[in-house]
Amino acid sequence: MDINEYYGIPLESWAAAIALRISDEWEGNGFDNKEDVELLRNCLERALLNSPQICIELIGTTIIEETYFDPLN
């Protein structure tokens, strides 16, 4: 099954947002290791894109809300 979107949002956008959130909240995220944070973000994003079902399972959790891409009022 090819999954390209979820809630009308491209899976690439979900994967990027999830990877950013996780890498941003990572305990090792600090001023002196931004390269490691970027590496983690890139690896997570690629892994989520290679496993769309896992990416979808994370949507609607405390990691990323289903409304993440909804416009702010």
N, C-alpha and C positions, 0 to 999 in steps of 0.2 A: 504494500500500500504506500503510495507516494503522498506525503503530507507536505503541502507547500504553505498553508496558512492555518492559523488557529484564531478564532474570534475575529476573523477578517484581517488579521495582521500577519504579514509574512513571517515564516518561521525564522528567517535570518534575523529579523528585528527582535523576536523573543530571545533567541540564543544570545545575541549581543547584549541585551538588557540583563539577562540572568547572569552572564559571565561578568559583566561590569559590577553588578550588585555583589556577587560573591567575592570577587577580587578586591573590591573596595572595602568590604567588611572583614577581610582576612586579617587575622591577628598580626601577621608578618608585614602588613602594609605600613611602611614607614618612609620617611624622607630619604633615607640612605639606600633604599633598595627598590626604587621605582621600576627598574628593569625587570626584577623578579615579579612584580605585580603585573606588569604588562605581559610577561611570559605566561603567567597563570591565566590572565584574562583571555589571551589568544588560544591557549590550550583548551580551556573550558568551552569557549565558543566553537572551536572545531569539533570537539567531542560531542557537544549538543547537536550540532548540525549533522553529524554522522549517526546520531541516535535520536531521531525526531520524537519517538515515543517517550523517551526519558525527558526530553525538553518539555513536552506537553504535560507530563506528570508533575513537573515543578510549577506550572502555571496554576494559580489559584491557591497557592500555599503562602506561608509567611515569607518565602523567598521572593516571590513576585506575584502580585495580585492580578486577578483577571482584568481589572480596570486600569492597569498600569498605563496603557496608551490612550485612555479616555481623556478628552479635553478637560482642562480645569475650568470650573465655572467661577 
